Amino acid sequence: MTDVALGTSDNGLEKWATDNEYTHFMGETCDGSIANTGDAMNYHPEVNIHVRLDGFALKDRMPGTPGDDWGTTQREMAFLERAFRVGNLDASRLTFYLGGSDITAGIFKGSKYLRGS
């Protein structure tokens, strides 16, 4: 495992990961996915994390809308934030995508995606 894909299942994550030959944890239990994600982020410095942000809009996550059950994704993002904050996950291992484009530089500069400058 050298590359792990994270994102929302209802926005094509599994196909995207497979097409790019990234490991994904789709089809696992919530606990299994969380454990594997945390392990890759915290204990495997050779693993790159690819975060597909498509489908992260709050309007798409309101109760009663398609895909409103995204607890696993929320927990994965919390693990990602913590691993990054405590120094287990270096910025060089992270790539963020939106609409098929790499937006990593913008994320780390505090771009419009984070409501920054």
Secondary structure as GFF3:
##gff-version 3
##sequence-region A 1 117
A	DSSP	beta_strand	3	6	.	.	.	ID=ss1
A	DSSP	three_ten_helix	9	11	.	.	.	ID=ss2
A	DSSP	alpha_helix	13	19	.	.	.	ID=ss3
A	DSSP	alpha_helix	30	43	.	.	.	ID=ss4
A	DSSP	beta_strand	48	52	.	.	.	ID=ss5
A	DSSP	three_ten_helix	58	61	.	.	.	ID=ss6
A	DSSP	alpha_helix	71	85	.	.	.	ID=ss7
A	DSSP	three_ten_helix	91	93	.	.	.	ID=ss8
A	DSSP	beta_strand	94	98	.	.	.	ID=ss9
A	DSSP	beta_strand	101	102	.	.	.	ID=ss10
A	DSSP	alpha_helix	104	109	.	.	.	ID=ss11
A	DSSP	three_ten_helix	112	114	.	.	.	ID=ss12
###
